[in-house]
Amino acid sequence: GVYFTSSDHSTNESQPWDFTQLSYKYANELDAMACPRRVRAQDCVAPCAWKDDECITADVYCNGLTTNCTIGGDTCEWDSVLGICQVRSCEMYSIKTNCESRDACEWKPAIGCFRSCSAETEEDDCIARAPSCEWTMFGVCRDPQCSDLQGQENCTAVDNCFWSYDYGCTAMPQLQPEGVTAVCYRDREDVFMVGGKNYMTGEWGAGYAVLGNTRNWTVVYRNPSYALTDVACKGFGVSTAELIPYVAVGRFNTIVYSPDGFTWYTVGDSDKPSDYPQDFHFLGVDCVNEDTCFAMGIWERGLTWETHIVWSNNGGRRWNKRNVIKGERGVTLSCVQGTTTCYVTTEIYTGSMIHKTDDLGETFQAVDEWDVLSYVKIFCYWADECIAGAGSWLGRWDFPSEVRITRDGGYTWETLYTGEIGEFIYDCKCGSVNYALCTCSSDNTLLLFDMENNAEMYNLTFSRYIGPIAEFQSYFAADILSNLYWATNGPQWLRNTNWLTGNPCTDNWYGVECDGTDGAATDVTKLILHANGLNGTLPATVGVLTGLNEISLHVNNLQKTVPASFGRLTELVRLTLFNNYFTGTLTKKITFCTKLEHLALFNNEFHGVLPPDFGNLNKLKWLYLYNNKFHGSLPPSLGQLQDLIWLSAKNNELSGNLIKEIGNLEKLKALDLSRNFFTGTIPNEWGALVKLTHFDVSDNRLRHYRLPPPPTYAEVLSPPNEPQFHHLRVLEKTREEHERVLKERKHKQQILEDQQKEWRAKMEKRGGVWGESKTTAHREEL
């Protein structure tokens, strides 16, 4: 920050003035006041000049040299057109009004005060400044006419011109720089910012977009009339012909998109809802995948508010209405990548509302209301986990600001931070590995929350106010897989051919299969490293490989737990982690992998309860959980797994009653719940498991259960409403009962063999076997 100091005569102490908070008019007064206070000649530099032992402003000094301008040296120059002595260099002026007061100078927002083309009276001097200036046939030096310039390259070479595919080459509006309203990352070297709001006055100005990194920035878009309010970056660092990496929205029904960050297209009226009024303003945009994006806007007439949600399923080219929340004024929109979930925050007369959709915006449900607090900025990093910050209601600074977090989809919130009265939370985002670091900007302070350590808070204070924040995560396959390599002692793997060399998808990294060659994390489809000597902990960054449909890491030495980020692997069909040393609870995020068909976690040391939403895995066919330390009861949602064929959870510490919902699994062929602590009886509903061929509930605490007798003819026609299990060969209850059944079976077998011997002997006496009998009476007897 820039500070000025003055003497406060009432306290006789030096008080700082924050220059960034002063108006331009006041800044001019300070600039004029500064010269007389410079009492030494060596301190009297531009825009001041030393004369008669006094430091005065340079323009006053030069204007006083009416007869001999050269006395002023480099400070002054003679204007032959006006016949006056004036300040020589326009660059001396750092204030716009001072610059514009000189005919030879011109103010340009991006670069400050520069000599005007019209000040050049000689053709050679004008041509020397090309392409910023041009010499006309009328003998006048002028700024190039942007509309005369053909092509993007010629246009962007001129300082005050910019190129748009919608309007061609047009003059850059001469506006003061406006504040940044949103920022997003696409990769480490590709940061994108949009803006158009003057935070000193609260007014909206011209819109713009800037693309760059910490070293170089390029203005890639300008809208002379409408500010941009939000931007979404997607594509995970890789460009393709079909992908639209950037979508931005703004005031006055503005939606723009870009395939490369430099070429921008405006969505026309025919490609978006046409019945919105001119003063309809979009405030937020976000995407759940590369094709499906949502935008949120507001329409207001006094205290009549409506929040509208539109969506695009072709990357941002065409938009349609999706939903309306009436009576509320929208603030922010946050969607969870790889899911069907979005959140919208709105303002009402008494505070704020949190709305959620789990069906791509078809319906929105109000999940919570925040009294008094307003302008809730929300960011959701899982379908059920969000962070949000808010200030006081409608500018009434009667209550402190807050930062809250939810882990159950917005229904309940935990307060992480309570600020000062009047403090303003501008933005909150989460990033880093597995979204372990959440950050909120509060006035001139960054609030940092370590989500892996009970949201422990740190803060960093700056000299300036802090605005929007962008989260960062690498989306290149090589980066993500390299993390896995080093986290699991890659140099000691049995096979690590080509790892850490070039592109995993084109350079044939062992065990990695891809569908694509760009090197994006989404290109990786299979990770097959079973029985390969992996030793260590799975890094959370594996969850960024959202294109994976198979992970085979069984028979290794992997430890600790499965990262929650695995919940992002929504394309996963097969996950085999058996024969490792995993511990801890099984993350409930695993139930987000709704395409899973094969889940094998046996022979580990998992503990804790099973995720209650197992029923979300409605395509699951094989579920192997045996030989772990899971405890608690079976989740009733298991009854929703209509395609389940094999369920084995033997040798755990499961308890409670056997759930009746398992009786809904009509395709189940094998059910093994032996060696647990189940109590009660076998539910009657299990009698519907007519395809069951393997059943074991031995070594539990179930009440005695007898094998039913063979069904009668009437029971076959009208079976009783209780489990009969006639299609099973043996119903195992305890080892003793099983041995008793075997002994009875051997005894019956011996009786049958004795009867057969007796029958054969009788047949021999009668003259042969049944097929050789000669008489009808003989056959009837046999």
Residue pairs with C-beta under 8 A, 6 or more apart in sequence:
1 18
1 19
1 20
1 463
1 464
2 19
2 20
3 16
3 17
3 18
3 19
4 16
4 17
4 19
4 30
5 14
5 15
5 16
5 17
6 14
6 15
6 17
7 14
8 14
8 15
19 27
19 30
20 200
20 464
21 200
22 30
23 200
24 95
24 96
24 97
27 95
28 95
28 97
28 98
31 47
31 94
31 95
31 98
32 57
34 48
35 44
35 47
35 48
35 55
35 56
35 57
36 54
36 55
36 56
37 55
38 44
38 48
38 55
39 55
41 50
41 55
43 55
44 50
44 55
46 58
46 75
46 89
46 92
47 57
47 58
47 59
47 87
47 92
47 93
47 94
47 98
48 55
48 56
48 57
48 58
49 55
49 56
49 57
49 58
49 61
49 62
49 72
49 75
51 61
51 64
58 75
58 76
58 87
58 92
59 86
59 87
59 98
59 101
59 102
61 72
61 75
61 76
62 69
62 72
62 75
62 76
62 77
62 85
62 86
62 87
62 88
63 84
63 85
63 86
64 85
65 71
65 72
65 76
65 85
66 84
66 85
69 76
69 77
69 78
69 85
70 76
70 78
72 85
72 88
74 88
74 89
75 87
75 88
76 85
76 86
76 87
76 88
77 85
77 86
77 87
77 88
78 84
78 85
79 85
79 86
79 103
79 104
80 121
81 121
82 103
86 102
86 104
87 93
87 102
89 115
90 99
90 102
90 104
90 105
90 106
90 113
90 114
90 115
90 116
91 112
91 113
91 114
92 113
93 99
93 102
93 105
93 112
93 113
94 112
94 113
96 107
96 113
96 176
98 113
99 105
99 106
99 107
99 112
99 113
100 106
100 107
103 116
103 118
103 119
104 115
104 116
104 118
104 119
105 113
105 114
105 115
105 116
105 119
106 113
106 114
106 115
106 116
106 117
107 113
107 174
108 114
108 159
108 160
108 174
109 174
109 175
109 176
109 177
110 159
110 172
110 177
110 219
111 159
117 126
117 129
117 132
117 133
117 134
117 141
117 142
117 143
118 140
118 141
118 142
119 141
120 126
120 129
120 133
120 141
121 141
123 135
123 139
123 141
125 141
126 133
126 134
126 135
126 141
127 133
127 135
131 144
131 154
131 157
131 158
132 143
132 144
132 158
132 159
133 141
133 142
133 143
133 144
134 141
134 142
134 143
134 144
135 141
136 142
143 158
143 160
144 158
144 161
146 155
146 158
146 160
146 161
146 162
146 169
146 170
146 171
146 172
147 168
147 169
147 170
149 155
149 158
149 161
149 169
150 169
152 163
152 169
154 169
155 161
155 162
155 163
155 168
155 169
156 162
156 163
159 172
160 171
160 172
160 174
161 169
161 170
161 171
161 172
162 169
162 170
162 172
162 219
162 222
163 169
164 170
164 221
164 222
164 264
165 263
165 264
165 265
166 264
166 265
166 266
170 224
172 222
173 206
173 222
173 224
175 205
175 206
175 224
176 198
176 205
178 195
178 196
178 197
178 198
178 204
178 205
178 206
178 208
178 227
179 195
179 196
179 197
179 198
179 199
179 467
180 193
180 194
180 195
180 467
180 468
181 194
181 195
181 196
181 197
181 227
181 228
181 229
181 230
181 467
181 468
182 193
182 194
182 195
182 228
182 229
182 230
182 231
182 248
182 468
183 191
183 192
183 193
183 194
183 231
183 468
183 469
183 470
184 191
184 192
184 231
184 232
184 233
184 470
185 191
185 192
185 233
185 470
185 471
185 472
185 473
186 192
186 233
186 234
186 235
186 236
186 237
186 245
186 246
186 261
187 236
187 237
187 474
187 475
187 476
188 213
188 472
188 474
189 213
190 211
190 213
190 233
190 237
190 261
191 211
191 212
191 213
191 214
191 470
192 209
192 210
192 211
192 231
192 233
192 246
192 261
193 209
193 210
193 231
194 207
194 208
194 209
194 210
194 228
194 229
194 230
194 231
194 248
194 250
195 207
195 208
195 210
195 227
195 228
196 204
196 205
196 206
196 207
196 208
196 223
196 226
196 227
196 228
196 229
196 250
196 251
197 203
197 204
197 205
197 227
198 204
198 205
199 465
199 467
204 227
204 251
205 227
206 222
206 223
206 224
206 225
206 226
206 227
207 221
207 222
207 223
207 225
207 226
207 227
207 228
207 250
207 251
207 254
208 219
208 221
208 222
208 223
208 228
209 219
209 220
209 221
209 222
209 228
209 231
209 248
209 256
209 264
210 217
210 218
210 219
210 220
211 217
211 218
211 220
211 261
211 262
212 218
218 262
220 258
220 261
220 262
220 264
221 228
221 248
221 256
221 258
221 264
223 250
223 254
223 256
225 252
226 250
226 251
226 252
226 254
227 250
227 251
228 248
228 249
228 250
228 254
228 256
229 249
229 250
229 251
229 281
229 282
229 283
229 284
230 248
230 249
230 282
230 283
230 284
230 285
230 333
231 246
231 247
231 248
231 249
231 285
232 246
232 247
232 248
232 285
232 286
232 287
232 293
233 245
233 246
234 243
234 244
234 245
234 246
234 247
234 287
234 289
234 290
234 293
235 243
235 244
235 245
235 290
235 520
236 475
236 476
236 520
236 521
236 522
237 474
237 475
237 476
237 520
238 475
238 476
238 518
238 519
238 520
238 522
238 523
239 245
239 259
239 260
239 518
240 518
242 315
243 259
243 290
243 315
244 257
244 258
244 259
244 290
244 315
244 316
244 317
245 258
245 259
245 260
245 261
246 257
246 258
246 261
247 255
247 256
247 257
247 285
247 287
247 293
247 295
247 312
247 315
247 316
248 255
248 256
248 257
248 285
249 255
249 256
249 282
249 283
249 284
249 285
249 295
249 297
250 256
250 281
250 282
251 281
251 282
252 278
252 279
252 280
252 281
253 272
253 276
253 278
253 280
253 281
253 282
253 297
254 266
254 282
255 266
255 267
255 272
255 282
255 285
255 295
255 316
255 319
256 264
256 265
256 266
256 267
257 264
257 265
257 267
257 315
257 316
257 317
258 264
258 265
267 316
267 317
267 318
267 319
271 317
271 318
271 319
272 310
272 318
272 319
272 320
273 308
273 310
273 319
273 320
273 321
276 297
276 299
276 308
277 299
279 299
280 297
280 298
280 299
280 308
281 297
281 298
282 295
282 296
282 297
283 296
283 297
283 298
283 330
283 331
283 332
283 333
284 295
284 296
284 330
284 332
284 333
284 334
284 344
285 293
285 294
285 295
285 296
285 333
286 293
286 294
286 333
286 334
286 335
286 342
287 293
287 294
287 335
287 337
288 294
288 335
288 336
288 337
288 338
288 339
288 340
288 341
288 342
288 360
289 337
289 338
290 315
291 313
291 314
291 315
292 311
292 312
292 313
292 360
293 311
293 312
293 315
293 316
294 309
294 310
294 311
294 312
294 322
294 333
294 335
294 342
294 361
295 309
295 310
295 311
295 312
295 319
295 333
296 307
296 308
296 309
296 330
296 332
296 333
296 344
297 307
297 308
297 310
297 330
298 305
298 306
298 307
298 308
298 329
298 330
299 305
299 306
299 308
300 306
300 329
303 349
305 326
305 327
305 328
305 329
305 347
306 324
306 325
306 326
306 327
306 328
307 324
307 325
307 326
307 328
307 329
307 330
307 344
307 346
308 321
308 323
308 324
308 330
309 321
309 322
309 323
309 324
309 325
309 333
309 344
309 361
309 364
310 319
310 320
310 321
310 322
311 319
311 320
311 322
311 360
311 361
312 318
312 319
312 320
322 360
322 361
322 362
323 357
323 361
323 362
323 363
323 364
325 344
325 346
325 355
325 364
327 348
328 346
328 347
328 348
328 353
329 346
329 347
329 348
330 344
330 345
330 346
331 345
331 346
331 347
331 352
331 374
331 375
331 376
331 377
332 344
332 345
332 376
332 377
332 378
333 342
333 343
333 344
334 342
334 343
334 378
334 379
334 380
334 386
335 341
335 342
335 343
335 380
336 342
336 380
336 381
336 382
336 383
337 546
337 568
338 546
338 568
338 570
339 383
339 570
339 592
340 357
340 358
340 359
340 360
341 356
341 357
341 358
341 380
341 383
342 356
342 357
342 360
342 361
342 380
343 354
343 355
343 356
343 357
343 378
343 380
343 386
343 410
344 354
344 355
344 356
344 357
344 364
345 352
345 353
345 354
345 355
345 376
345 377
345 378
345 388
346 352
346 353
346 355
347 353
347 374
347 375
347 394
348 369
350 371
350 372
350 393
351 369
351 370
351 371
351 372
351 373
351 374
351 393
352 369
352 370
352 373
352 374
352 375
352 376
352 390
353 366
353 368
353 369
353 370
354 366
354 367
354 368
354 369
354 370
354 376
354 378
354 388
354 410
355 364
355 365
355 366
355 367
356 364
356 365
356 367
356 409
356 410
357 363
357 364
357 365
358 383
367 409
367 410
367 411
368 406
368 410
368 411
368 412
368 413
370 376
370 390
372 392
372 393
372 398
372 399
373 390
373 391
373 392
373 393
373 399
373 401
373 402
374 390
374 391
374 392
374 393
374 394
375 390
375 391
375 424
375 425
376 388
376 389
376 390
377 388
377 389
377 390
377 425
377 426
377 427
377 428
378 386
378 387
378 388
378 428
379 386
379 387
379 388
379 427
379 428
379 429
379 430
379 438
379 471
380 386
381 387
381 430
381 435
382 435
382 564
382 567
382 589
383 409
383 592
384 406
384 407
384 408
384 409
384 410
385 405
385 406
385 407
386 405
386 406
386 410
387 403
387 404
387 405
387 416
387 428
387 430
387 438
387 440
387 449
388 403
388 404
388 405
388 406
388 413
388 428
389 401
389 402
389 403
389 404
389 417
389 425
389 426
389 427
389 428
389 440
389 442
390 401
390 402
390 404
390 425
391 401
391 423
391 424
391 425
392 398
392 399
392 400
392 401
392 421
392 422
393 399
397 421
397 422
398 421
399 421
400 418
400 419
400 420
400 421
400 423
401 418
401 419
401 420
401 423
401 424
401 425
401 442
402 415
402 417
402 418
402 419
402 425
403 415
403 416
403 417
403 419
403 425
403 428
403 440
403 442
403 447
403 449
404 413
404 414
404 415
404 416
405 413
405 414
405 416
405 438
405 449
405 455
406 412
406 413
406 414
407 414
414 455
416 449
416 455
416 457
417 440
417 447
417 449
417 457
419 425
419 442
423 442
423 443
424 442
424 443
425 440
425 441
425 442
426 440
426 441
426 442
426 466
426 467
426 468
427 440
427 441
427 467
427 468
427 469
428 438
428 439
428 440
428 441
428 469
429 438
429 439
429 440
429 469
429 470
429 471
430 437
430 438
430 439
430 451
430 471
431 437
431 439
431 470
431 471
431 472
431 473
432 471
432 472
432 473
433 473
433 539
433 540
433 541
434 452
434 540
434 541
434 543
434 563
434 564
434 565
435 451
435 471
435 565
436 450
436 451
436 452
436 540
437 448
437 449
437 450
437 451
438 448
438 449
438 451
438 455
439 446
439 447
439 448
439 449
439 469
440 446
440 447
440 449
440 469
441 447
441 466
441 467
441 468
441 469
442 466
443 465
443 466
444 461
444 462
444 463
444 464
444 465
444 466
445 459
445 460
445 461
445 462
445 466
446 459
446 460
446 461
446 462
446 466
447 457
447 458
447 459
448 457
448 458
448 459
448 460
449 455
449 456
449 457
450 456
450 457
450 458
473 541
473 544
474 480
474 521
474 541
474 544
475 520
475 521
475 522
475 544
476 519
476 520
476 521
477 503
477 504
477 505
477 512
477 514
477 519
477 520
477 521
477 523
477 524
477 545
478 500
478 502
478 503
478 504
478 519
479 521
479 541
480 521
480 524
480 541
480 542
480 544
480 545
481 499
481 504
481 509
481 512
481 524
481 545
482 500
483 539
483 541
483 542
484 490
484 538
484 539
484 541
484 542
485 496
485 499
485 500
487 536
487 537
487 538
487 539
488 534
488 535
488 536
488 537
488 538
488 556
488 558
489 533
489 534
489 535
489 536
490 496
490 499
490 500
492 533
492 535
493 529
493 532
493 533
493 534
494 531
494 532
494 533
495 510
495 511
495 532
496 510
497 508
497 509
497 510
498 507
498 508
498 509
498 510
499 509
499 510
501 507
501 509
503 517
503 519
504 512
504 514
504 519
504 524
505 512
505 514
505 516
505 517
505 518
505 519
505 523
505 524
506 517
506 519
510 529
511 526
511 527
511 528
511 529
511 532
512 524
512 526
512 527
513 524
513 525
513 526
513 528
514 523
514 524
514 525
515 523
515 525
515 547
516 522
516 523
517 523
521 544
521 545
521 546
521 547
522 545
522 546
522 547
523 547
524 545
524 547
524 548
525 547
525 548
525 549
525 550
525 571
526 548
526 549
526 550
526 551
526 552
527 542
527 545
527 548
527 550
527 551
527 552
527 553
528 550
528 552
529 552
529 553
529 556
530 552
530 553
530 554
530 555
530 556
530 576
531 554
531 555
531 556
532 556
533 556
533 557
534 553
534 556
534 557
534 558
535 556
535 557
535 558
536 557
536 558
536 559
537 558
537 559
537 560
538 553
538 558
538 560
538 562
538 563
539 563
540 563
540 564
540 565
541 565
542 551
542 563
542 565
542 566
543 563
543 564
543 565
543 566
543 567
543 568
543 569
544 565
544 568
545 569
546 568
546 569
546 570
546 571
547 571
548 569
548 571
548 572
549 571
549 572
549 573
549 574
549 595
550 572
550 573
550 574
550 575
551 569
551 572
551 574
551 575
551 576
551 577
552 574
552 576
553 576
553 577
553 580
554 576
554 577
554 578
554 579
554 580
554 600
555 578
555 579
555 580
556 579
556 580
557 580
557 581
558 577
558 580
558 581
558 582
559 580
559 581
559 582
559 583
560 582
560 583
560 584
561 582
561 583
561 584
561 585
561 586
561 587
561 606
562 577
562 582
562 586
562 587
562 590
563 587
564 587
564 589
565 589
566 572
566 575
566 587
566 589
566 590
566 593
567 587
567 589
567 590
567 591
567 592
567 593
568 589
568 592
569 593
570 592
570 593
570 594
570 595
571 595
572 593
572 595
572 596
573 595
573 596
573 597
573 598
574 596
574 597
574 598
575 593
575 596
575 598
575 599
575 600
576 598
576 600
577 600
577 601
577 604
578 600
578 601
578 602
578 603
578 604
578 624
579 602
579 603
579 604
580 603
580 604
581 604
581 605
582 601
582 604
582 605
582 606
583 604
583 605
583 606
583 607
584 606
584 607
584 608
585 606
585 607
585 608
585 609
586 601
586 606
586 608
586 610
586 611
586 630
587 611
588 611
588 612
588 613
590 596
590 599
590 611
591 611
591 613
591 614
591 616
591 617
592 616
593 617
594 616
594 617
594 618
594 619
595 619
596 617
596 619
596 620
597 619
597 620
597 621
597 622
597 643
598 620
598 621
598 622
599 617
599 620
599 622
599 623
599 624
600 622
600 624
601 624
601 625
601 628
602 624
602 625
602 626
602 627
602 628
602 648
603 626
603 627
603 628
604 627
604 628
605 628
605 629
606 625
606 628
606 629
606 630
607 628
607 629
607 630
607 631
607 653
608 630
608 631
608 632
609 630
609 631
609 632
609 633
610 625
610 630
610 632
610 634
610 635
611 635
612 635
612 637
613 635
613 637
614 635
614 637
614 638
614 641
615 635
615 636
615 637
615 638
615 639
615 640
615 641
616 637
616 640
617 641
618 640
618 641
618 642
618 643
619 643
620 641
620 643
620 644
621 643
621 644
621 645
621 646
622 644
622 645
622 646
623 641
623 644
623 646
623 647
623 648
623 649
624 646
624 648
625 648
625 649
625 652
626 648
626 649
626 650
626 651
626 652
626 672
627 650
627 651
627 652
628 651
628 652
629 652
629 653
630 649
630 652
630 653
630 654
631 652
631 653
631 654
631 655
632 654
632 655
632 656
633 654
633 655
633 656
633 657
633 659
634 649
634 654
634 656
634 658
634 659
634 662
635 659
636 659
636 661
637 661
638 644
638 647
638 659
638 661
638 662
638 665
639 659
639 660
639 661
639 662
639 663
639 664
639 665
640 661
640 664
641 665
642 664
642 665
642 666
642 667
643 667
644 665
644 667
644 668
645 667
645 668
645 669
645 670
646 668
646 669
646 670
647 662
647 665
647 668
647 670
647 671
647 672
648 670
648 671
648 672
649 672
649 673
649 676
650 672
650 673
650 674
650 675
650 676
650 696
651 674
651 675
651 676
652 675
652 676
653 676
653 677
654 673
654 676
654 677
654 678
655 676
655 677
655 678
655 679
656 678
656 679
657 678
657 679
657 680
657 683
658 673
658 678
658 680
658 681
658 682
658 683
658 686
658 697
658 702
659 683
660 683
660 684
660 685
660 686
661 685
662 668
662 671
662 683
662 685
662 686
662 689
663 683
663 684
663 685
663 686
663 687
663 688
663 689
664 685
664 688
665 689
666 688
666 689
666 690
666 691
667 691
668 689
668 691
668 692
669 691
669 692
669 693
669 694
670 692
670 693
670 694
670 695
671 689
671 692
671 694
671 695
671 696
671 697
672 694
672 695
672 696
673 696
673 697
673 700
674 696
674 697
674 698
674 699
674 700
674 732
675 698
675 699
675 700
676 699
676 700
677 700
677 701
678 697
678 700
678 701
678 702
679 700
679 701
679 702
680 702
680 703
681 702
681 703
681 705
682 697
682 702
682 705
682 723
683 723
684 721
684 722
684 723
686 723
687 719
687 721
687 722
687 723
687 724
687 725
689 695
690 727
692 725
692 727
692 728
693 727
693 728
695 725
695 728
695 731
695 732
696 732
697 732
697 733
698 732
698 733
698 734
698 735
698 738
699 734
699 735
702 733
704 733
705 731
705 733
707 731
707 741
708 724
708 725
708 726
710 726
711 719
711 724
711 726
715 724
725 731
730 738
730 741
732 738
763 769
763 770
763 782
766 773
766 778
766 782
767 773
767 774
770 779
770 782
773 779
773 782
